[in-house]
Amino acid sequence: MSAVNATVVVYGAAYSVYVRVVRMALHEKGVPYDLVPVDVFADEGLPTNHLARHPFGRIPAFEHDGFVLYETSAITRYVDEAFAGSSLQPEALFERARMNQIIAMLDNYAYLPMVWDVYVQRVLAAEEDAADEVRIMAGLDKSRTFLQALSALLLEHRWLAGANVSLADIHAAPIFGLFGEAPEGRALLCEFPKVQAWWQRVQARPAFAAAVA
């Protein structure tokens, strides 16, 4: 999404999980933005001006009317609170705590095994016949542990932190999107019916389609 007079800018690569998280939050809130490409894997390295936005040289970075922010969780909370629209953070204390717990779980226990160990190895590295089968198996074991824990937390909720979409769902969706591109990832998700049902719902949201486009 882009607007002639957009005051919101996301700096990063369209393929990045965490750039997609921020973009999905913006789409859920209906906020116009510009995506300025920054490729952290470019042969020529990072542009110097990006280090001024993100001193650790990662993506995304975010800007709103001159206010610069980095770290995905901080950005998505800011987006939710700075702009009008349905809240993406539950009001109830327990549900908000659960949302924060699941976001931390995704960062600490899901992102690396599901994306780097399974998706990257099976989908990207396999294109050059360089897939590390041992790493894939280890990633699947760790992913299964995460999915077991997530399934136990879902209970009868439609969404990860309660009755409504929250930042937990937005944080999870791009990770699951890449994980599901690996055949082993798709098969593993089918072992967890509640998680699979949630995944079907979140994929159907227009904000998800727009964020991964």
GROMACS elastic network, one bead per residue, 0.5 to 0.9 nm:
[ bonds ]
;  ai    aj funct       b0    kb
    1    23     6  0.89741   500
    1    27     6  0.82680   500
    1    31     6  0.86373   500
    1    32     6  0.59496   500
    1    33     6  0.59242   500
    1    34     6  0.65838   500
    1    35     6  0.79005   500
    1   210     6  0.81254   500
    2     5     6  0.86640   500
    2     6     6  0.68501   500
    2    32     6  0.57539   500
    2    33     6  0.50984   500
    2    35     6  0.76014   500
    3     7     6  0.85468   500
    3    32     6  0.58608   500
    3    33     6  0.64014   500
    3    34     6  0.70194   500
    6     9     6  0.75269   500
    6    31     6  0.89631   500
    6    32     6  0.61274   500
    6    33     6  0.55491   500
    6    34     6  0.67004   500
    6    64     6  0.89864   500
    7    32     6  0.80891   500
    7    33     6  0.69140   500
    7    34     6  0.82230   500
    7    63     6  0.77641   500
    7    64     6  0.55513   500
    7    65     6  0.53756   500
    7    66     6  0.83078   500
    8    31     6  0.80514   500
    8    32     6  0.69614   500
    8    34     6  0.64146   500
    8    35     6  0.88511   500
    8    62     6  0.74540   500
    8    63     6  0.56767   500
    8    65     6  0.68375   500
    8    66     6  0.89399   500
    9    32     6  0.89497   500
    9    33     6  0.54123   500
    9    35     6  0.59381   500
    9    36     6  0.70133   500
    9    61     6  0.83520   500
    9    62     6  0.57818   500
    9    63     6  0.51264   500
    9    64     6  0.65625   500
    9    65     6  0.89428   500
   10    19     6  0.76632   500
   10    22     6  0.79660   500
   10    23     6  0.78464   500
   10    33     6  0.70534   500
   10    34     6  0.61618   500
   10    36     6  0.61265   500
   10    37     6  0.84751   500
   10    60     6  0.65957   500
   10    61     6  0.59914   500
   10    63     6  0.66260   500
   11    19     6  0.79810   500
   11    34     6  0.84063   500
   11    35     6  0.59108   500
   11    37     6  0.60126   500
   11    38     6  0.60372   500
   11    50     6  0.82007   500
   11    53     6  0.89580   500
   11    59     6  0.68142   500
   11    60     6  0.54308   500
   11    61     6  0.50366   500
   11    62     6  0.61362   500
   11    63     6  0.82865   500
   12    15     6  0.86860   500
   12    16     6  0.73832   500
   12    18     6  0.89401   500
   12    19     6  0.61586   500
   12    35     6  0.71301   500
   12    36     6  0.63108   500
   12    37     6  0.50911   500
   12    39     6  0.64935   500
   12    40     6  0.80865   500
   12    58     6  0.82928   500
   12    59     6  0.51628   500
   12    61     6  0.68548   500
   12    62     6  0.89855   500
   13    16     6  0.55253   500
   13    19     6  0.67095   500
   13    20     6  0.87533   500
   13    35     6  0.82450   500
   13    36     6  0.78946   500
   13    37     6  0.52558   500
   13    38     6  0.53692   500
   13    39     6  0.55302   500
   13    40     6  0.79420   500
   13    59     6  0.75311   500
   13    60     6  0.78732   500
   14    17     6  0.82957   500
   14    19     6  0.65798   500
   14    20     6  0.68270   500
   14    35     6  0.81172   500
   14    37     6  0.74161   500
   14    38     6  0.88722   500
   14   211     6  0.83052   500
   14   212     6  0.73089   500
   14   213     6  0.78965   500
   15    18     6  0.89097   500
   15    19     6  0.76115   500
   15    20     6  0.74415   500
   15   212     6  0.75470   500
   16    19     6  0.51607   500
   16    20     6  0.61727   500
   16    21     6  0.86753   500
   16    59     6  0.77810   500
   16    60     6  0.82846   500
   16   174     6  0.86589   500
   17    20     6  0.51242   500
   17    21     6  0.63171   500
   17    22     6  0.89671   500
   17   111     6  0.87555   500
   17   115     6  0.86620   500
   17   171     6  0.87470   500
   17   173     6  0.89207   500
   17   174     6  0.54485   500
   17   175     6  0.62196   500
   17   177     6  0.89939   500
   17   178     6  0.83209   500
   17   212     6  0.88176   500
   18    22     6  0.64450   500
   18    23     6  0.85896   500
   18    59     6  0.72395   500
   18    60     6  0.65890   500
   18    71     6  0.89429   500
   18    72     6  0.63406   500
   18   171     6  0.78253   500
   18   174     6  0.77174   500
   18   175     6  0.86628   500
   19    22     6  0.52724   500
   19    23     6  0.61801   500
   19    24     6  0.85992   500
   19    59     6  0.67160   500
   19    60     6  0.52660   500
   19    61     6  0.84838   500
   19    72     6  0.78427   500
   19   211     6  0.84826   500
   20    24     6  0.59376   500
   20    25     6  0.85336   500
   20   170     6  0.88547   500
   20   171     6  0.87304   500
   20   173     6  0.88429   500
   20   174     6  0.62816   500
   20   208     6  0.84347   500
   20   211     6  0.52754   500
   20   212     6  0.61342   500
   21    24     6  0.51988   500
   21    25     6  0.63549   500
   21    26     6  0.87826   500
   21    72     6  0.74682   500
   21    76     6  0.78490   500
   21   167     6  0.88483   500
   21   170     6  0.58611   500
   21   171     6  0.54400   500
   21   172     6  0.79863   500
   21   173     6  0.76393   500
   21   174     6  0.64381   500
   21   175     6  0.89150   500
   21   208     6  0.89048   500
   21   211     6  0.74895   500
   22    25     6  0.51740   500
   22    26     6  0.63352   500
   22    27     6  0.87398   500
   22    60     6  0.78887   500
   22    62     6  0.88242   500
   22    72     6  0.66258   500
   22    73     6  0.85493   500
   22    75     6  0.69449   500
   22    76     6  0.58769   500
   22    79     6  0.84106   500
   22   170     6  0.82408   500
   22   171     6  0.83417   500
   22   211     6  0.82835   500
   23    26     6  0.50700   500
   23    27     6  0.61946   500
   23    28     6  0.86053   500
   23    33     6  0.85508   500
   23    35     6  0.87363   500
   23    76     6  0.89777   500
   23   207     6  0.82001   500
   23   208     6  0.87094   500
   23   210     6  0.80427   500
   23   211     6  0.52350   500
   23   212     6  0.84253   500
   24    27     6  0.50492   500
   24    28     6  0.60753   500
   24    29     6  0.86015   500
   24   170     6  0.64103   500
   24   171     6  0.86976   500
   24   173     6  0.88945   500
   24   174     6  0.88080   500
   24   207     6  0.53210   500
   24   208     6  0.58117   500
   24   209     6  0.85302   500
   24   210     6  0.72209   500
   24   212     6  0.82023   500
   25    28     6  0.50964   500
   25    29     6  0.63175   500
   25    30     6  0.85826   500
   25    31     6  0.87013   500
   25    76     6  0.61705   500
   25    77     6  0.89581   500
   25    79     6  0.70484   500
   25    80     6  0.74714   500
   25    88     6  0.82506   500
   25   167     6  0.74504   500
   25   170     6  0.65081   500
   25   171     6  0.87451   500
   25   207     6  0.77082   500
   25   211     6  0.86282   500
   26    29     6  0.51688   500
   26    30     6  0.60219   500
   26    31     6  0.51431   500
   26    32     6  0.73807   500
   26    33     6  0.77638   500
   26    76     6  0.80294   500
   26    79     6  0.67240   500
   26    80     6  0.82270   500
   26   207     6  0.82387   500
   26   211     6  0.88021   500
   27    31     6  0.60489   500
   27    32     6  0.77778   500
   27   206     6  0.81784   500
   27   207     6  0.50855   500
   27   208     6  0.81765   500
   27   210     6  0.72963   500
   27   211     6  0.73613   500
   28    31     6  0.78689   500
   28    85     6  0.83022   500
   28    86     6  0.83309   500
   28    88     6  0.84584   500
   28   170     6  0.89625   500
   28   205     6  0.89033   500
   28   206     6  0.83011   500
   28   207     6  0.55521   500
   28   208     6  0.85950   500
   29    79     6  0.78350   500
   29    80     6  0.71354   500
   29    83     6  0.70272   500
   29    84     6  0.69384   500
   29    85     6  0.55057   500
   29    86     6  0.69891   500
   29    87     6  0.83158   500
   29    88     6  0.84850   500
   30    83     6  0.87001   500
   30    84     6  0.84518   500
   30    85     6  0.75240   500
   30   207     6  0.89461   500
   31    79     6  0.86103   500
   31    83     6  0.74901   500
   31    84     6  0.87601   500
   38    41     6  0.89692   500
   38    42     6  0.85277   500
   38    46     6  0.74033   500
   38    47     6  0.77996   500
   38    50     6  0.78688   500
   38    59     6  0.76369   500
   38    60     6  0.85177   500
   39    42     6  0.53780   500
   39    45     6  0.80800   500
   39    46     6  0.70453   500
   39    47     6  0.89389   500
   39    59     6  0.84639   500
   40    43     6  0.88382   500
   40    45     6  0.67252   500
   40    46     6  0.58759   500
   40    57     6  0.75145   500
   40    58     6  0.68150   500
   40    59     6  0.75322   500
   41    44     6  0.84996   500
   41    45     6  0.68356   500
   41    46     6  0.79666   500
   42    45     6  0.52430   500
   42    46     6  0.70322   500
   43    46     6  0.87150   500
   44    47     6  0.82977   500
   45    48     6  0.88468   500
   46    49     6  0.83673   500
   46    50     6  0.68324   500
   46    51     6  0.76509   500
   46    57     6  0.72197   500
   47    50     6  0.55089   500
   47    51     6  0.72879   500
   48    51     6  0.55432   500
   48    52     6  0.71454   500
   49    52     6  0.52212   500
   49    53     6  0.69489   500
   49    54     6  0.89626   500
   50    53     6  0.51125   500
   50    54     6  0.60926   500
   50    55     6  0.78737   500
   50    57     6  0.70240   500
   50    58     6  0.87021   500
   50    61     6  0.82176   500
   51    56     6  0.69166   500
   51    57     6  0.55201   500
   51    58     6  0.84437   500
   52    55     6  0.59857   500
   52    57     6  0.88810   500
   53    57     6  0.84365   500
   53    61     6  0.63713   500
   53    62     6  0.80930   500
   53    63     6  0.88030   500
   53    68     6  0.67107   500
   53    69     6  0.75197   500
   53    70     6  0.75365   500
   54    57     6  0.54273   500
   54    58     6  0.64331   500
   54    59     6  0.76511   500
   54    60     6  0.82597   500
   54    61     6  0.62930   500
   54    68     6  0.89633   500
   54    69     6  0.80766   500
   54    70     6  0.63110   500
   54    71     6  0.88191   500
   55    58     6  0.79750   500
   58    61     6  0.77607   500
   58    70     6  0.87195   500
   58    71     6  0.88680   500
   59    70     6  0.78171   500
   59    71     6  0.81004   500
   59    72     6  0.84858   500
   60    69     6  0.89943   500
   60    70     6  0.65372   500
   60    71     6  0.71973   500
   60    72     6  0.69072   500
   60    75     6  0.89924   500
   61    68     6  0.73201   500
   61    69     6  0.60158   500
   61    71     6  0.73158   500
   61    72     6  0.81672   500
   61    75     6  0.83638   500
   62    67     6  0.80741   500
   62    68     6  0.56255   500
   62    69     6  0.51085   500
   62    70     6  0.60734   500
   62    71     6  0.88616   500
   62    72     6  0.89909   500
   62    75     6  0.70005   500
   63    66     6  0.59586   500
   63    67     6  0.53301   500
   63    69     6  0.62526   500
   63    70     6  0.88012   500
   64    67     6  0.50844   500
   64    68     6  0.66595   500
   64    69     6  0.85193   500
   65    68     6  0.84292   500
   69    72     6  0.88496   500
   69    74     6  0.75805   500
   69    75     6  0.64725   500
   70    73     6  0.86460   500
   70    74     6  0.69947   500
   70    75     6  0.64699   500
   71    74     6  0.55235   500
   71    75     6  0.62916   500
   71    76     6  0.88880   500
   72    75     6  0.50365   500
   72    76     6  0.61724   500
   72    77     6  0.85960   500
   72   171     6  0.88111   500
   73    76     6  0.52985   500
   73    77     6  0.61964   500
   73    78     6  0.85177   500
   73   103     6  0.81437   500
   73   167     6  0.85241   500
   73   171     6  0.83188   500
   74    77     6  0.53285   500
   74    78     6  0.61521   500
   74    79     6  0.86640   500
   75    78     6  0.50660   500
   75    79     6  0.61221   500
   75    80     6  0.86607   500
   76    80     6  0.61853   500
   76    81     6  0.86473   500
   76    88     6  0.89986   500
   76   167     6  0.72226   500
   76   170     6  0.89942   500
   76   171     6  0.89257   500
   77    80     6  0.51284   500
   77    81     6  0.62316   500
   77    82     6  0.84253   500
   77    88     6  0.82548   500
   77    89     6  0.80816   500
   77   167     6  0.77976   500
   78    81     6  0.51839   500
   78    82     6  0.56762   500
   78    83     6  0.83243   500
   79    82     6  0.52769   500
   79    83     6  0.60667   500
   80    83     6  0.60017   500
   80    84     6  0.77821   500
   80    85     6  0.81423   500
   80    86     6  0.83647   500
   80    87     6  0.62798   500
   80    88     6  0.60111   500
   80    89     6  0.75978   500
   80   167     6  0.86396   500
   81    84     6  0.77144   500
   81    87     6  0.76947   500
   81    88     6  0.86485   500
   81    89     6  0.89745   500
   84    87     6  0.81865   500
   85    88     6  0.88294   500
   87    90     6  0.72747   500
   87    91     6  0.87268   500
   87   165     6  0.87705   500
   87   166     6  0.77223   500
   88   164     6  0.80038   500
   88   165     6  0.63926   500
   88   167     6  0.55642   500
   88   168     6  0.87177   500
   88   170     6  0.89639   500
   89    95     6  0.85530   500
   89    96     6  0.63813   500
   89    99     6  0.77318   500
   89   161     6  0.88775   500
   89   164     6  0.89320   500
   89   165     6  0.82976   500
   89   166     6  0.53865   500
   89   167     6  0.63600   500
   89   168     6  0.86601   500
   90    93     6  0.75996   500
   90    94     6  0.87058   500
   90    95     6  0.59128   500
   90    96     6  0.51130   500
   90    97     6  0.88867   500
   90    99     6  0.79678   500
   90   161     6  0.76614   500
   90   162     6  0.78038   500
   90   164     6  0.78834   500
   90   165     6  0.88379   500
   90   166     6  0.69645   500
   91    94     6  0.87809   500
   91    95     6  0.74497   500
   91    96     6  0.66337   500
   92    95     6  0.54143   500
   92    96     6  0.61100   500
   92    97     6  0.85728   500
   93    96     6  0.52027   500
   93    97     6  0.61046   500
   93    98     6  0.85886   500
   94    97     6  0.51029   500
   94    98     6  0.61596   500
   94    99     6  0.86518   500
   94   161     6  0.89542   500
   95    99     6  0.61413   500
   95   100     6  0.86739   500
   95   161     6  0.54846   500
   95   162     6  0.62901   500
   96   100     6  0.63270   500
   96   101     6  0.85943   500
   96   161     6  0.71657   500
   96   162     6  0.89921   500
   96   166     6  0.89475   500
   97   100     6  0.51572   500
   97   101     6  0.61274   500
   97   102     6  0.86957   500
   97   161     6  0.85916   500
   98   102     6  0.61383   500
   98   103     6  0.85810   500
   98   153     6  0.84229   500
   98   160     6  0.82500   500
   98   161     6  0.58275   500
   98   162     6  0.87285   500
   98   168     6  0.86083   500
   99   102     6  0.52860   500
   99   103     6  0.62726   500
   99   104     6  0.87196   500
   99   160     6  0.71928   500
   99   161     6  0.51184   500
   99   162     6  0.86185   500
   99   166     6  0.72381   500
   99   167     6  0.69971   500
   99   168     6  0.52299   500
   99   169     6  0.85275   500
  100   103     6  0.51661   500
  100   104     6  0.62716   500
  100   105     6  0.86251   500
  100   161     6  0.88841   500
  100   167     6  0.84716   500
  100   168     6  0.71807   500
  101   104     6  0.51971   500
  101   105     6  0.61746   500
  101   106     6  0.87066   500
  101   168     6  0.86442   500
  102   106     6  0.61067   500
  102   107     6  0.86475   500
  102   150     6  0.77206   500
  102   153     6  0.88666   500
  102   160     6  0.78304   500
  102   161     6  0.81036   500
  102   168     6  0.61374   500
  102   169     6  0.89244   500
  102   171     6  0.88593   500
  102   172     6  0.85859   500
  103   106     6  0.51347   500
  103   107     6  0.63750   500
  103   108     6  0.86656   500
  103   167     6  0.78096   500
  103   168     6  0.54401   500
  103   169     6  0.86182   500
  103   171     6  0.64439   500
  103   172     6  0.75626   500
  104   107     6  0.51878   500
  104   108     6  0.60192   500
  104   109     6  0.81664   500
  105   108     6  0.51830   500
  105   109     6  0.53929   500
  105   110     6  0.67409   500
  105   111     6  0.88968   500
  105   146     6  0.78308   500
  105   150     6  0.87281   500
  106   109     6  0.56032   500
  106   111     6  0.58984   500
  106   146     6  0.82921   500
  106   168     6  0.87183   500
  106   171     6  0.75636   500
  106   172     6  0.66817   500
  106   175     6  0.83316   500
  107   110     6  0.61698   500
  107   111     6  0.55581   500
  107   112     6  0.79677   500
  107   171     6  0.88300   500
  108   111     6  0.69155   500
  108   112     6  0.78116   500
  109   112     6  0.70043   500
  109   113     6  0.72773   500
  109   114     6  0.87675   500
  109   142     6  0.74320   500
  109   143     6  0.76949   500
  109   145     6  0.86880   500
  109   146     6  0.64221   500
  110   113     6  0.57079   500
  110   114     6  0.56018   500
  110   115     6  0.78032   500
  110   142     6  0.77019   500
  110   143     6  0.62262   500
  110   146     6  0.63674   500
  110   147     6  0.85787   500
  110   172     6  0.89145   500
  110   175     6  0.78276   500
  111   114     6  0.54955   500
  111   115     6  0.55602   500
  111   116     6  0.73392   500
  111   172     6  0.89419   500
  111   175     6  0.63882   500
  112   115     6  0.55134   500
  112   116     6  0.50909   500
  112   117     6  0.63674   500
  112   118     6  0.86620   500
  112   139     6  0.79692   500
  113   116     6  0.57245   500
  113   118     6  0.62301   500
  113   119     6  0.85248   500
  113   135     6  0.87594   500
  113   136     6  0.81573   500
  113   138     6  0.77956   500
  113   140     6  0.69464   500
  113   141     6  0.85469   500
  113   142     6  0.62787   500
  113   143     6  0.60716   500
  114   117     6  0.60205   500
  114   118     6  0.53067   500
  114   119     6  0.63950   500
  114   120     6  0.87439   500
  114   139     6  0.64027   500
  114   140     6  0.72680   500
  114   142     6  0.81824   500
  114   143     6  0.59831   500
  114   175     6  0.70522   500
  114   176     6  0.76593   500
  114   178     6  0.78404   500
  114   179     6  0.54076   500
  114   180     6  0.89894   500
  114   185     6  0.77650   500
  115   118     6  0.57316   500
  115   120     6  0.60949   500
  115   121     6  0.86281   500
  115   139     6  0.87896   500
  115   175     6  0.64960   500
  115   176     6  0.83267   500
  115   178     6  0.63371   500
  115   179     6  0.58592   500
  116   119     6  0.59201   500
  116   121     6  0.67680   500
  116   136     6  0.89017   500
  116   139     6  0.82213   500
  117   120     6  0.62023   500
  117   121     6  0.58314   500
  117   122     6  0.81105   500
  117   132     6  0.84445   500
  117   135     6  0.57681   500
  117   136     6  0.52893   500
  117   137     6  0.83024   500
  117   138     6  0.76280   500
  117   139     6  0.50039   500
  117   140     6  0.79010   500
  118   121     6  0.54207   500
  118   122     6  0.57166   500
  118   123     6  0.79447   500
  118   135     6  0.76149   500
  118   137     6  0.79393   500
  118   138     6  0.87472   500
  118   139     6  0.58176   500
  118   140     6  0.67775   500
  118   143     6  0.89438   500
  118   178     6  0.89696   500
  118   179     6  0.67490   500
  118   182     6  0.68733   500
  118   184     6  0.79258   500
  118   185     6  0.72873   500
  119   122     6  0.53196   500
  119   123     6  0.54553   500
  119   124     6  0.71356   500
  119   125     6  0.88297   500
  119   136     6  0.84340   500
  119   178     6  0.60355   500
  119   179     6  0.53467   500
  119   180     6  0.79400   500
  119   181     6  0.67743   500
  119   182     6  0.55622   500
  119   185     6  0.78814   500
  120   123     6  0.55147   500
  120   125     6  0.60503   500
  120   126     6  0.82874   500
  120   131     6  0.83393   500
  120   178     6  0.86073   500
  120   179     6  0.89121   500
  120   182     6  0.87578   500
  121   124     6  0.58993   500
  121   126     6  0.62637   500
  121   130     6  0.76029   500
  121   132     6  0.60977   500
  121   133     6  0.78327   500
  121   135     6  0.77598   500
  121   136     6  0.65887   500
  121   182     6  0.89998   500
  122   125     6  0.61993   500
  122   126     6  0.53665   500
  122   127     6  0.83758   500
  122   130     6  0.89244   500
  122   131     6  0.58734   500
  122   132     6  0.79667   500
  122   133     6  0.81928   500
  122   136     6  0.72051   500
  122   181     6  0.88523   500
  122   182     6  0.60785   500
  122   183     6  0.83195   500
  122   184     6  0.86069   500
  123   126     6  0.54970   500
  123   127     6  0.66924   500
  123   131     6  0.82486   500
  123   181     6  0.72859   500
  123   182     6  0.61618   500
  124   127     6  0.55163   500
  124   128     6  0.75879   500
  124   130     6  0.87237   500
  124   131     6  0.80783   500
  125   128     6  0.55403   500
  125   129     6  0.63996   500
  125   130     6  0.50138   500
  125   132     6  0.80429   500
  126   130     6  0.53829   500
  126   132     6  0.85375   500
  127   130     6  0.74348   500
  127   131     6  0.82738   500
  128   131     6  0.78700   500
  131   134     6  0.89380   500
  131   135     6  0.84676   500
  131   136     6  0.80651   500
  132   135     6  0.53299   500
  132   136     6  0.63003   500
  132   137     6  0.88682   500
  133   137     6  0.62332   500
  133   138     6  0.86273   500
  134   137     6  0.52534   500
  134   138     6  0.62668   500
  134   139     6  0.85539   500
  135   138     6  0.51066   500
  135   139     6  0.60047   500
  135   140     6  0.85648   500
  136   140     6  0.61468   500
  136   141     6  0.86958   500
  136   184     6  0.89645   500
  137   140     6  0.50840   500
  137   141     6  0.63279   500
  137   142     6  0.87880   500
  138   141     6  0.51506   500
  138   142     6  0.63955   500
  138   143     6  0.85796   500
  139   142     6  0.51750   500
  139   143     6  0.59869   500
  139   144     6  0.85440   500
  140   144     6  0.60219   500
  140   145     6  0.86429   500
  140   184     6  0.77727   500
  140   185     6  0.75808   500
  140   188     6  0.79890   500
  141   144     6  0.51739   500
  141   145     6  0.65008   500
  141   146     6  0.88546   500
  142   145     6  0.51718   500
  142   146     6  0.63821   500
  142   147     6  0.87339   500
  143   146     6  0.50448   500
  143   147     6  0.61049   500
  143   148     6  0.85418   500
  143   185     6  0.86714   500
  143   188     6  0.84987   500
  144   147     6  0.50513   500
  144   148     6  0.60557   500
  144   149     6  0.86090   500
  144   188     6  0.72392   500
  144   189     6  0.86495   500
  145   148     6  0.51958   500
  145   149     6  0.63786   500
  145   150     6  0.87056   500
  146   149     6  0.51773   500
  146   150     6  0.61297   500
  146   151     6  0.85508   500
  147   151     6  0.58940   500
  147   152     6  0.84604   500
  147   188     6  0.88047   500
  147   189     6  0.78764   500
  147   192     6  0.72859   500
  147   195     6  0.75393   500
  148   151     6  0.51900   500
  148   152     6  0.62966   500
  148   153     6  0.88626   500
  148   192     6  0.75444   500
  149   152     6  0.52099   500
  149   153     6  0.65283   500
  149   154     6  0.89824   500
  150   153     6  0.51572   500
  150   154     6  0.63546   500
  150   160     6  0.83137   500
  150   195     6  0.75138   500
  151   154     6  0.52270   500
  151   155     6  0.72920   500
  151   192     6  0.68112   500
  151   193     6  0.83754   500
  151   194     6  0.62828   500
  151   195     6  0.58776   500
  152   155     6  0.63344   500
  153   157     6  0.89424   500
  153   160     6  0.77695   500
  153   161     6  0.85592   500
  154   157     6  0.56847   500
  154   158     6  0.78759   500
  154   159     6  0.74913   500
  154   160     6  0.58946   500
  154   161     6  0.75926   500
  154   162     6  0.82154   500
  154   194     6  0.71800   500
  154   195     6  0.76636   500
  154   198     6  0.89693   500
  155   158     6  0.88417   500
  155   194     6  0.81905   500
  156   159     6  0.88995   500
  156   162     6  0.86916   500
  156   194     6  0.83201   500
  157   160     6  0.67891   500
  157   161     6  0.74020   500
  157   162     6  0.52998   500
  157   163     6  0.58513   500
  157   164     6  0.87252   500
  157   198     6  0.89292   500
  158   161     6  0.85320   500
  158   162     6  0.67343   500
  158   163     6  0.57765   500
  158   164     6  0.74154   500
  158   165     6  0.84598   500
  158   194     6  0.88865   500
  158   197     6  0.83999   500
  158   198     6  0.64677   500
  158   201     6  0.82911   500
  159   162     6  0.54022   500
  159   163     6  0.58666   500
  159   164     6  0.59920   500
  159   165     6  0.57510   500
  159   166     6  0.76050   500
  159   168     6  0.85926   500
  159   169     6  0.68410   500
  159   198     6  0.64893   500
  159   201     6  0.85648   500
  159   202     6  0.84329   500
  160   163     6  0.82873   500
  160   164     6  0.84102   500
  160   165     6  0.75317   500
  160   166     6  0.75027   500
  160   168     6  0.63116   500
  160   169     6  0.59415   500
  160   198     6  0.78488   500
  161   164     6  0.74545   500
  161   165     6  0.75714   500
  161   166     6  0.66231   500
  161   167     6  0.86687   500
  161   168     6  0.67525   500
  161   169     6  0.78700   500
  162   165     6  0.75975   500
  162   166     6  0.81406   500
  165   168     6  0.78306   500
  165   169     6  0.62059   500
  165   170     6  0.78439   500
  165   202     6  0.86919   500
  166   169     6  0.55416   500
  166   170     6  0.66432   500
  166   171     6  0.87855   500
  167   171     6  0.59169   500
  167   172     6  0.84591   500
  168   171     6  0.50984   500
  168   172     6  0.61680   500
  168   173     6  0.86554   500
  169   172     6  0.51187   500
  169   173     6  0.60006   500
  169   202     6  0.74214   500
  170   173     6  0.54636   500
  170   174     6  0.75462   500
  170   202     6  0.85105   500
  170   208     6  0.81001   500
  171   174     6  0.69315   500
  171   175     6  0.76202   500
  172   175     6  0.54638   500
  172   176     6  0.62608   500
  172   177     6  0.86138   500
  173   176     6  0.51979   500
  173   177     6  0.59993   500
  173   178     6  0.89032   500
  173   199     6  0.76393   500
  173   202     6  0.68682   500
  173   203     6  0.75555   500
  173   208     6  0.73165   500
  174   178     6  0.65147   500
  174   179     6  0.86376   500
  174   208     6  0.78997   500
  174   211     6  0.84390   500
  174   212     6  0.74391   500
  175   178     6  0.55807   500
  175   179     6  0.62357   500
  175   180     6  0.86424   500
  176   180     6  0.58818   500
  176   181     6  0.86552   500
  176   185     6  0.86165   500
  176   199     6  0.77317   500
  177   180     6  0.53969   500
  177   181     6  0.68004   500
  177   199     6  0.88842   500
  177   203     6  0.81986   500
  177   212     6  0.85496   500
  178   181     6  0.52695   500
  178   182     6  0.74119   500
  178   185     6  0.87366   500
  179   182     6  0.58170   500
  179   183     6  0.86339   500
  179   184     6  0.84917   500
  179   185     6  0.52766   500
  179   186     6  0.72937   500
  180   183     6  0.69415   500
  180   184     6  0.79704   500
  180   187     6  0.84006   500
  180   188     6  0.89579   500
  180   189     6  0.78665   500
  181   184     6  0.86121   500
  181   185     6  0.69722   500
  181   186     6  0.70124   500
  182   185     6  0.50661   500
  182   186     6  0.64072   500
  182   187     6  0.87213   500
  183   186     6  0.51710   500
  183   187     6  0.62021   500
  183   188     6  0.86068   500
  184   187     6  0.50688   500
  184   188     6  0.60786   500
  184   189     6  0.86480   500
  185   188     6  0.51403   500
  185   189     6  0.62550   500
  185   190     6  0.88160   500
  186   189     6  0.52709   500
  186   190     6  0.65823   500
  187   190     6  0.53111   500
  187   191     6  0.70633   500
  188   191     6  0.53860   500
  188   192     6  0.74769   500
  189   192     6  0.55919   500
  189   193     6  0.76089   500
  189   195     6  0.70098   500
  189   196     6  0.57924   500
  189   199     6  0.88092   500
  190   193     6  0.61248   500
  190   195     6  0.82763   500
  190   196     6  0.60734   500
  191   195     6  0.87905   500
  191   196     6  0.81380   500
  192   195     6  0.54326   500
  192   196     6  0.60332   500
  192   197     6  0.86544   500
  193   197     6  0.60169   500
  193   198     6  0.85537   500
  194   197     6  0.51408   500
  194   198     6  0.62817   500
  194   199     6  0.86029   500
  195   198     6  0.50635   500
  195   199     6  0.60974   500
  195   200     6  0.86944   500
  196   200     6  0.62765   500
  196   201     6  0.87678   500
  197   200     6  0.51719   500
  197   201     6  0.64818   500
  197   202     6  0.88670   500
  198   201     6  0.51414   500
  198   202     6  0.62439   500
  198   203     6  0.86315   500
  199   202     6  0.52207   500
  199   203     6  0.60984   500
  199   204     6  0.86952   500
  200   203     6  0.53709   500
  200   204     6  0.65605   500
  201   204     6  0.53593   500
  201   205     6  0.70319   500
  202   205     6  0.54684   500
  202   206     6  0.89717   500
  202   208     6  0.71397   500
  203   206     6  0.80529   500
  203   207     6  0.88886   500
  203   208     6  0.61568   500
  203   209     6  0.71932   500
  204   207     6  0.86388   500
  204   208     6  0.73907   500
  204   209     6  0.76743   500
  205   208     6  0.54755   500
  205   209     6  0.68274   500
  205   210     6  0.89381   500
  206   209     6  0.51839   500
  206   210     6  0.61533   500
  206   211     6  0.85722   500
  207   210     6  0.50940   500
  207   211     6  0.60212   500
  207   212     6  0.87241   500
  208   211     6  0.51321   500
  208   212     6  0.63409   500
  208   213     6  0.85494   500
  209   212     6  0.55437   500
  209   213     6  0.60984   500
  210   213     6  0.52658   500
